[in-house]
Amino acid sequence: MSEAKKTVAIIGAGIVGVSAAIELQRDGHQVILIDGKGPGEGTSHGNGGILASCSIVPVTGPGLWKKAPKMLLDPSQPLFMRWGYLPKLAPWLMKYMSHANAEDTTRIASALAPVVGDSLADHQALAAGTAAERHLKPSDYLFIYNDRAHFGEDAFGWGLRKKHGFRWDELEGADFRAYDGIYSEEFGFAARLKDHGIISDPGQYVKDLAAHVTANGGQLIQAFVEDVARENGKVTGVRAGGETIACDAVVVATGVWSKPLAEKLGISVPLEAERGYHLELWEPSAMPKAPVMVAAAKCVVTPMEGRIRIAGVVEFGGLEAGPSKGPLELLRKNARRILPGVTWKHEEEWLGFRPAPADSIPVIGEVPGLSGAFVGFGHHHIGLTGGPKTGRLLAQMISGRTPNMDMSAYDPARYAI
Protein backbone atom coordinates (compact mmCIF):
# COMPACT_ATOMS: atom_id res chain seq x y z
CA MET A 1 0.00 0.00 0.00
CA SER A 2 1.31 3.39 -1.00
CA GLU A 3 -0.24 5.48 1.77
CA ALA A 4 -0.91 5.15 5.49
CA LYS A 5 -4.03 3.38 6.70
CA LYS A 6 -7.13 5.57 6.49
CA THR A 7 -10.65 5.59 7.81
CA VAL A 8 -12.96 5.78 4.80
CA ALA A 9 -16.68 6.54 4.98
CA ILE A 10 -18.62 5.02 2.10
CA ILE A 11 -22.03 6.55 1.53
CA GLY A 12 -24.24 3.98 -0.15
CA ALA A 13 -24.29 0.22 0.48
CA GLY A 14 -25.23 -0.94 -2.99
CA ILE A 15 -22.90 -2.95 -5.20
CA VAL A 16 -20.49 -0.05 -5.84
CA GLY A 17 -20.27 0.89 -2.15
CA VAL A 18 -19.77 -2.63 -0.80
CA SER A 19 -17.25 -3.40 -3.56
CA ALA A 20 -15.23 -0.33 -2.57
CA ALA A 21 -15.49 -1.30 1.11
CA ILE A 22 -14.13 -4.81 0.54
CA GLU A 23 -11.30 -3.62 -1.68
CA LEU A 24 -10.35 -0.90 0.84
CA GLN A 25 -10.31 -3.45 3.65
CA ARG A 26 -8.04 -5.67 1.59
CA ASP A 27 -5.74 -2.65 1.29
CA GLY A 28 -5.68 -2.33 5.08
CA HIS A 29 -8.04 0.61 5.60
CA GLN A 30 -10.85 0.99 8.12
CA VAL A 31 -14.25 1.39 6.48
CA ILE A 32 -17.60 2.75 7.56
CA LEU A 33 -20.57 1.85 5.33
CA ILE A 34 -23.45 4.32 5.66
CA ASP A 35 -26.83 3.77 4.03
CA GLY A 36 -30.26 5.13 4.88
CA LYS A 37 -32.03 1.85 4.10
CA GLY A 38 -29.31 -0.73 4.63
CA PRO A 39 -27.28 -2.85 2.18
CA GLY A 40 -28.73 -4.02 -1.13
CA GLU A 41 -32.12 -2.36 -0.79
CA GLY A 42 -32.21 -0.18 -3.91
CA THR A 43 -31.39 -0.84 -7.55
CA SER A 44 -28.74 -3.34 -6.40
CA HIS A 45 -31.68 -5.52 -5.30
CA GLY A 46 -33.98 -5.21 -8.28
CA ASN A 47 -31.70 -5.29 -11.32
CA GLY A 48 -31.72 -7.96 -14.02
CA GLY A 49 -29.04 -9.97 -12.22
CA ILE A 50 -26.86 -10.39 -15.31
CA LEU A 51 -23.11 -9.80 -15.39
CA ALA A 52 -23.49 -8.29 -18.84
CA SER A 53 -19.91 -7.58 -19.92
CA CYS A 54 -21.04 -7.05 -23.50
CA SER A 55 -23.47 -4.26 -22.51
CA ILE A 56 -21.26 -1.45 -23.72
CA VAL A 57 -23.73 0.00 -26.23
CA PRO A 58 -25.68 2.89 -24.64
CA VAL A 59 -29.41 3.43 -25.01
CA THR A 60 -28.63 6.56 -27.04
CA GLY A 61 -27.63 4.74 -30.19
CA PRO A 62 -27.87 6.16 -33.71
CA GLY A 63 -31.48 6.48 -34.85
CA LEU A 64 -33.01 7.01 -31.41
CA TRP A 65 -34.32 10.41 -32.49
CA LYS A 66 -36.56 8.65 -35.03
CA LYS A 67 -37.56 5.71 -32.84
CA ALA A 68 -38.34 7.41 -29.53
CA PRO A 69 -41.45 9.44 -30.47
CA LYS A 70 -43.13 6.37 -32.01
CA MET A 71 -42.21 4.25 -28.99
CA LEU A 72 -43.68 6.76 -26.54
CA LEU A 73 -47.02 6.68 -28.36
CA ASP A 74 -47.19 2.87 -28.50
CA PRO A 75 -48.07 1.15 -25.18
CA SER A 76 -46.58 -2.11 -26.49
CA GLN A 77 -43.11 -0.48 -26.63
CA PRO A 78 -40.82 -0.40 -23.54
CA LEU A 79 -40.52 3.41 -23.35
CA PHE A 80 -42.87 5.40 -21.11
CA MET A 81 -43.20 8.99 -19.97
CA ARG A 82 -45.11 10.55 -17.10
CA TRP A 83 -45.94 13.63 -19.14
CA GLY A 84 -46.31 15.98 -16.18
CA TYR A 85 -42.61 15.45 -15.48
CA LEU A 86 -41.49 16.49 -18.97
CA PRO A 87 -40.82 20.20 -18.22
CA LYS A 88 -38.41 19.23 -15.43
CA LEU A 89 -36.86 16.48 -17.55
CA ALA A 90 -36.39 18.57 -20.70
CA PRO A 91 -32.94 20.14 -20.03
CA TRP A 92 -31.43 16.76 -19.17
CA LEU A 93 -33.25 15.06 -22.04
CA MET A 94 -31.81 17.41 -24.64
CA LYS A 95 -28.28 16.75 -23.38
CA TYR A 96 -28.97 13.01 -23.31
CA MET A 97 -30.39 12.88 -26.84
CA SER A 98 -27.50 14.96 -28.19
CA HIS A 99 -25.38 11.79 -27.87
CA ALA A 100 -27.69 9.71 -30.09
CA ASN A 101 -25.24 9.51 -32.98
CA ALA A 102 -22.60 7.09 -34.20
CA GLU A 103 -19.57 9.10 -33.07
CA ASP A 104 -20.75 9.55 -29.47
CA THR A 105 -22.06 5.99 -29.22
CA THR A 106 -18.62 4.72 -30.26
CA ARG A 107 -16.91 6.98 -27.71
CA ILE A 108 -19.28 5.92 -24.89
CA ALA A 109 -18.76 2.22 -25.69
CA SER A 110 -15.00 2.75 -25.46
CA ALA A 111 -15.48 4.28 -22.00
CA LEU A 112 -17.80 1.54 -20.73
CA ALA A 113 -15.80 -1.46 -21.97
CA PRO A 114 -12.92 -1.19 -19.44
CA VAL A 115 -15.39 -0.94 -16.53
CA VAL A 116 -17.57 -3.93 -17.46
CA GLY A 117 -15.50 -6.05 -19.86
CA ASP A 118 -14.23 -8.52 -17.22
CA SER A 119 -17.29 -8.52 -14.99
CA LEU A 120 -17.42 -12.25 -14.26
CA ALA A 121 -13.77 -12.36 -13.20
CA ASP A 122 -14.21 -9.09 -11.25
CA HIS A 123 -17.14 -10.54 -9.31
CA GLN A 124 -15.33 -13.82 -8.70
CA ALA A 125 -12.39 -11.92 -7.23
CA LEU A 126 -14.67 -9.68 -5.16
CA ALA A 127 -16.82 -12.49 -3.73
CA ALA A 128 -13.94 -14.94 -3.08
CA GLY A 129 -14.01 -16.07 0.53
CA THR A 130 -17.39 -14.49 1.26
CA ALA A 131 -20.88 -15.95 1.67
CA ALA A 132 -21.84 -14.08 -1.51
CA GLU A 133 -19.99 -16.64 -3.66
CA ARG A 134 -23.00 -18.97 -3.56
CA HIS A 135 -25.07 -16.52 -5.64
CA LEU A 136 -22.49 -16.12 -8.42
CA LYS A 137 -22.89 -18.44 -11.40
CA PRO A 138 -20.97 -18.35 -14.71
CA SER A 139 -23.30 -18.58 -17.71
CA ASP A 140 -23.86 -17.83 -21.35
CA TYR A 141 -25.76 -14.67 -22.25
CA LEU A 142 -28.02 -14.73 -25.29
CA PHE A 143 -29.58 -11.95 -27.34
CA ILE A 144 -32.63 -13.44 -29.03
CA TYR A 145 -34.23 -12.10 -32.20
CA ASN A 146 -37.15 -12.95 -34.45
CA ASP A 147 -34.79 -13.97 -37.25
CA ARG A 148 -31.43 -13.19 -38.83
CA ALA A 149 -32.75 -10.06 -40.54
CA HIS A 150 -33.94 -8.75 -37.17
CA PHE A 151 -30.45 -9.42 -35.76
CA GLY A 152 -29.02 -7.48 -38.71
CA GLU A 153 -30.88 -4.36 -37.61
CA ASP A 154 -28.51 -4.21 -34.60
CA ALA A 155 -25.38 -4.46 -36.76
CA PHE A 156 -23.92 -1.19 -35.47
CA GLY A 157 -24.01 -2.33 -31.83
CA TRP A 158 -22.62 -5.75 -32.62
CA GLY A 159 -19.84 -4.09 -34.58
CA LEU A 160 -18.88 -2.12 -31.47
CA ARG A 161 -18.86 -5.31 -29.39
CA LYS A 162 -16.62 -7.01 -31.94
CA LYS A 163 -14.28 -4.02 -31.91
CA HIS A 164 -13.87 -4.43 -28.15
CA GLY A 165 -13.05 -8.11 -28.33
CA PHE A 166 -16.42 -9.77 -27.82
CA ARG A 167 -17.13 -12.89 -29.81
CA TRP A 168 -20.33 -14.86 -30.16
CA ASP A 169 -21.80 -17.80 -31.97
CA GLU A 170 -25.11 -17.75 -33.79
CA LEU A 171 -27.94 -20.20 -33.18
CA GLU A 172 -30.68 -20.32 -35.78
CA GLY A 173 -33.94 -22.25 -36.04
CA ALA A 174 -33.59 -25.81 -34.78
CA ASP A 175 -30.16 -25.11 -33.26
CA PHE A 176 -31.62 -22.40 -31.02
CA ARG A 177 -34.58 -24.62 -30.15
CA ALA A 178 -32.17 -27.44 -29.21
CA TYR A 179 -30.22 -25.07 -26.95
CA ASP A 180 -33.34 -24.02 -25.04
CA GLY A 181 -36.88 -24.83 -26.11
CA ILE A 182 -38.55 -22.72 -23.43
CA TYR A 183 -39.05 -19.68 -25.65
CA SER A 184 -41.83 -18.82 -28.09
CA GLU A 185 -41.36 -20.05 -31.65
CA GLU A 186 -41.50 -16.44 -32.85
CA PHE A 187 -37.85 -16.19 -31.78
CA GLY A 188 -35.76 -18.01 -34.35
CA PHE A 189 -32.27 -16.54 -33.93
CA ALA A 190 -29.86 -16.02 -31.05
CA ALA A 191 -26.39 -14.56 -30.59
CA ARG A 192 -24.73 -16.46 -27.73
CA LEU A 193 -21.88 -14.90 -25.75
CA LYS A 194 -19.90 -17.08 -23.37
CA ASP A 195 -18.05 -16.12 -20.17
CA HIS A 196 -20.84 -14.00 -18.75
CA GLY A 197 -22.68 -14.70 -15.51
CA ILE A 198 -25.68 -14.23 -13.28
CA ILE A 199 -26.28 -13.32 -9.66
CA SER A 200 -29.10 -15.62 -8.58
CA ASP A 201 -30.26 -13.30 -5.77
CA PRO A 202 -28.83 -9.78 -6.29
CA GLY A 203 -30.19 -8.24 -3.08
CA GLN A 204 -28.91 -11.06 -0.88
CA TYR A 205 -25.60 -11.03 -2.76
CA VAL A 206 -25.00 -7.41 -1.74
CA LYS A 207 -26.17 -8.13 1.82
CA ASP A 208 -23.70 -11.03 2.07
CA LEU A 209 -20.87 -8.81 0.81
CA ALA A 210 -21.79 -6.15 3.39
CA ALA A 211 -21.83 -8.81 6.11
CA HIS A 212 -18.29 -9.73 5.09
CA VAL A 213 -17.29 -6.09 5.56
CA THR A 214 -18.65 -5.98 9.11
CA ALA A 215 -17.24 -9.43 9.96
CA ASN A 216 -13.82 -8.03 9.08
CA GLY A 217 -14.09 -5.00 11.34
CA GLY A 218 -16.03 -2.56 9.19
CA GLN A 219 -18.86 -0.49 10.61
CA LEU A 220 -22.36 -0.39 9.15
CA ILE A 221 -24.46 2.64 10.04
CA GLN A 222 -28.06 3.02 8.89
CA ALA A 223 -28.50 6.76 8.44
CA PHE A 224 -28.95 9.37 5.74
CA VAL A 225 -25.91 11.57 5.13
CA GLU A 226 -26.61 15.30 4.95
CA ASP A 227 -23.17 16.70 4.19
CA VAL A 228 -19.42 16.17 4.23
CA ALA A 229 -17.35 17.95 6.88
CA ARG A 230 -14.14 19.56 5.67
CA GLU A 231 -11.27 21.66 6.93
CA ASN A 232 -8.49 23.37 4.98
CA GLY A 233 -9.61 21.71 1.74
CA LYS A 234 -9.63 18.19 3.19
CA VAL A 235 -12.41 15.82 4.19
CA THR A 236 -12.68 15.38 7.97
CA GLY A 237 -16.01 13.56 8.37
CA VAL A 238 -19.58 13.07 7.25
CA ARG A 239 -22.70 14.46 8.90
CA ALA A 240 -25.45 11.90 9.38
CA GLY A 241 -28.24 11.49 11.89
CA GLY A 242 -27.36 14.69 13.70
CA GLU A 243 -23.74 13.79 14.34
CA THR A 244 -20.39 13.99 12.58
CA ILE A 245 -18.64 10.72 11.83
CA ALA A 246 -14.90 11.29 11.56
CA CYS A 247 -13.07 9.98 8.50
CA ASP A 248 -10.06 10.70 6.31
CA ALA A 249 -11.81 10.09 3.00
CA VAL A 250 -15.36 9.71 1.72
CA VAL A 251 -16.92 7.87 -1.22
CA VAL A 252 -20.32 8.95 -2.54
CA ALA A 253 -21.94 5.89 -4.15
CA THR A 254 -25.67 6.36 -3.71
CA GLY A 255 -26.72 5.84 -7.31
CA VAL A 256 -29.40 8.22 -8.52
CA TRP A 257 -29.52 9.88 -5.08
CA SER A 258 -25.87 11.00 -5.41
CA LYS A 259 -26.56 14.28 -7.20
CA PRO A 260 -27.40 16.56 -4.20
CA LEU A 261 -24.43 15.38 -2.14
CA ALA A 262 -22.11 15.58 -5.15
CA GLU A 263 -23.16 19.20 -5.63
CA LYS A 264 -22.13 19.95 -2.04
CA LEU A 265 -18.72 18.50 -2.93
CA GLY A 266 -18.42 20.80 -5.95
CA ILE A 267 -19.62 18.86 -8.99
CA SER A 268 -22.96 19.19 -10.78
CA VAL A 269 -23.71 16.01 -12.71
CA PRO A 270 -26.64 16.05 -15.16
CA LEU A 271 -28.23 12.96 -13.62
CA GLU A 272 -31.78 11.70 -14.05
CA ALA A 273 -33.76 8.79 -12.65
CA GLU A 274 -34.52 6.22 -15.32
CA ARG A 275 -37.37 4.24 -13.81
CA GLY A 276 -37.00 0.49 -14.38
CA TYR A 277 -39.32 -2.36 -13.49
CA HIS A 278 -39.17 -6.07 -12.90
CA LEU A 279 -41.74 -8.84 -12.69
CA GLU A 280 -40.82 -12.05 -10.89
CA LEU A 281 -42.49 -15.36 -11.76
CA TRP A 282 -42.21 -17.53 -8.65
CA GLU A 283 -42.06 -21.35 -8.69
CA PRO A 284 -42.13 -21.61 -12.49
CA SER A 285 -42.88 -24.91 -14.21
CA ALA A 286 -39.67 -24.56 -16.26
CA MET A 287 -36.51 -22.47 -15.99
CA PRO A 288 -34.45 -20.87 -18.78
CA LYS A 289 -31.02 -22.37 -19.32
CA ALA A 290 -29.29 -18.98 -19.38
CA PRO A 291 -30.21 -15.30 -19.19
CA VAL A 292 -31.41 -13.67 -22.38
CA MET A 293 -32.01 -10.20 -23.76
CA VAL A 294 -35.17 -10.27 -25.87
CA ALA A 295 -34.40 -7.73 -28.57
CA ALA A 296 -37.99 -7.21 -29.68
CA ALA A 297 -39.16 -6.42 -26.14
CA LYS A 298 -35.97 -4.78 -24.78
CA CYS A 299 -36.23 -6.84 -21.60
CA VAL A 300 -34.06 -9.47 -19.96
CA VAL A 301 -35.19 -12.87 -18.71
CA THR A 302 -33.02 -14.24 -15.91
CA PRO A 303 -33.23 -17.58 -14.09
CA MET A 304 -32.90 -16.89 -10.33
CA GLU A 305 -33.35 -18.81 -7.10
CA GLY A 306 -36.94 -20.02 -7.12
CA ARG A 307 -38.11 -17.58 -9.78
CA ILE A 308 -37.66 -16.07 -13.21
CA ARG A 309 -37.05 -12.32 -13.22
CA ILE A 310 -38.16 -10.31 -16.25
CA ALA A 311 -36.63 -6.85 -16.06
CA GLY A 312 -36.62 -3.88 -18.36
CA VAL A 313 -38.67 -0.88 -19.47
CA VAL A 314 -37.49 2.72 -19.53
CA GLU A 315 -39.82 5.24 -17.90
CA PHE A 316 -39.12 8.89 -17.17
CA GLY A 317 -41.07 10.40 -14.31
CA GLY A 318 -38.70 11.27 -11.49
CA LEU A 319 -38.19 9.80 -8.04
CA GLU A 320 -41.41 10.77 -6.30
CA ALA A 321 -44.19 9.02 -8.23
CA GLY A 322 -45.16 5.43 -7.46
CA PRO A 323 -45.26 2.58 -9.99
CA SER A 324 -47.16 3.07 -13.24
CA LYS A 325 -49.59 0.43 -14.50
CA GLY A 326 -48.45 0.51 -18.13
CA PRO A 327 -44.88 -0.79 -17.69
CA LEU A 328 -45.97 -3.62 -15.40
CA GLU A 329 -48.79 -4.61 -17.74
CA LEU A 330 -46.28 -4.69 -20.60
CA LEU A 331 -43.87 -6.93 -18.63
CA ARG A 332 -46.77 -9.26 -17.78
CA LYS A 333 -47.83 -9.39 -21.42
CA ASN A 334 -44.25 -10.04 -22.51
CA ALA A 335 -43.84 -12.82 -19.93
CA ARG A 336 -46.71 -14.74 -21.52
CA ARG A 337 -45.49 -13.95 -25.02
CA ILE A 338 -41.86 -14.94 -24.43
CA LEU A 339 -42.52 -18.00 -22.23
CA PRO A 340 -45.84 -19.36 -23.59
CA GLY A 341 -45.57 -22.84 -22.07
CA VAL A 342 -44.47 -21.78 -18.59
CA THR A 343 -46.79 -21.49 -15.59
CA TRP A 344 -45.99 -20.03 -12.18
CA LYS A 345 -47.50 -19.82 -8.70
CA HIS A 346 -47.38 -16.07 -8.03
CA GLU A 347 -45.83 -12.79 -9.21
CA GLU A 348 -43.91 -10.00 -7.51
CA GLU A 349 -43.52 -6.50 -8.94
CA TRP A 350 -40.77 -3.94 -8.39
CA LEU A 351 -39.90 -0.40 -9.42
CA GLY A 352 -36.38 0.99 -9.13
CA PHE A 353 -34.37 3.96 -10.33
CA ARG A 354 -31.35 3.66 -12.60
CA PRO A 355 -28.84 6.54 -12.27
CA ALA A 356 -28.67 7.96 -15.79
CA PRO A 357 -26.02 10.62 -16.52
CA ALA A 358 -26.67 12.61 -19.68
CA ASP A 359 -23.55 11.18 -21.36
CA SER A 360 -24.15 7.55 -20.18
CA ILE A 361 -20.65 7.41 -18.63
CA PRO A 362 -20.26 6.87 -14.86
CA VAL A 363 -18.47 9.41 -12.67
CA ILE A 364 -15.53 7.74 -10.90
CA GLY A 365 -12.67 9.45 -9.09
CA GLU A 366 -11.58 12.21 -6.75
CA VAL A 367 -13.53 15.45 -6.72
CA PRO A 368 -11.37 18.46 -7.71
CA GLY A 369 -10.64 20.97 -4.98
CA LEU A 370 -11.47 18.72 -2.01
CA SER A 371 -8.82 16.24 -0.95
CA GLY A 372 -10.23 12.89 0.14
CA ALA A 373 -13.64 13.25 -1.58
CA PHE A 374 -14.38 10.51 -4.11
CA VAL A 375 -17.45 9.56 -6.14
CA GLY A 376 -18.60 6.42 -7.92
CA PHE A 377 -22.06 6.60 -9.48
CA GLY A 378 -23.98 7.01 -12.74
CA HIS A 379 -23.72 3.46 -14.09
CA HIS A 380 -27.12 3.55 -15.81
CA HIS A 381 -27.97 -0.07 -16.84
CA ILE A 382 -24.62 -1.58 -15.85
CA GLY A 383 -24.33 -0.97 -12.10
CA LEU A 384 -24.21 -4.62 -11.07
CA THR A 385 -21.91 -5.45 -13.99
CA GLY A 386 -19.45 -2.62 -13.32
CA GLY A 387 -19.71 -2.39 -9.53
CA PRO A 388 -16.66 -4.50 -8.58
CA LYS A 389 -14.33 -2.79 -11.06
CA THR A 390 -15.54 0.63 -9.90
CA GLY A 391 -14.94 -0.33 -6.27
CA ARG A 392 -11.43 -1.53 -7.04
CA LEU A 393 -10.57 1.62 -8.98
CA LEU A 394 -11.77 3.80 -6.09
CA ALA A 395 -9.76 1.74 -3.59
CA GLN A 396 -6.64 2.08 -5.71
CA MET A 397 -7.00 5.86 -5.91
CA ILE A 398 -7.74 6.23 -2.19
CA SER A 399 -4.68 4.08 -1.44
CA GLY A 400 -2.50 6.38 -3.55
CA ARG A 401 -2.02 3.97 -6.43
CA THR A 402 -2.53 4.83 -10.08
CA PRO A 403 -5.09 2.59 -11.84
CA ASN A 404 -3.72 0.74 -14.84
CA MET A 405 -6.28 2.30 -17.16
CA ASP A 406 -7.04 5.77 -18.45
CA MET A 407 -9.51 7.36 -16.00
CA SER A 408 -10.07 10.61 -17.90
CA ALA A 409 -13.46 9.58 -19.34
CA TYR A 410 -14.89 9.16 -15.83
CA ASP A 411 -13.20 12.18 -14.22
CA PRO A 412 -15.54 14.14 -11.91
CA ALA A 413 -13.68 17.30 -12.94
CA ARG A 414 -15.72 17.37 -16.14
CA TYR A 415 -18.66 18.46 -13.97
CA ALA A 416 -16.85 20.88 -11.67
CA ILE A 417 -19.02 23.77 -10.56
Protein Blocks (a to p, Z undefined) as FASTA:
>chain_A
ZZdcdddddehjafklmmmmmmmmmnopacddddfkbghklmmlmmnoiacfklmbcfkl
ghklmmmmmmmmmmkbccdcdfklmmmmmmmmmmmmmmmcfklmmmmmmmmmmmmmmmmm
mmmmmmgopaklmmpccdddddddfblmlmmmmmmmmmmmmmnopacdddehjlmmmmom
kbcfklccdcddehiacdfblmlmmmmmmmmmmmnopacdddddfbdcdeehiafbdcee
hiacddfbdcddehjmlmmmmmmnopacddddddddddddehifbdcfbdcddfklopac
dddehiacdeedjddebjmbccdfklmmmmmmmmmmmmmmbccfbdcdddddddddfklp
acedddehiahiacdehkljmmmmmmmmmmmmmmmmmnopacfbdfklmomklmcZZ
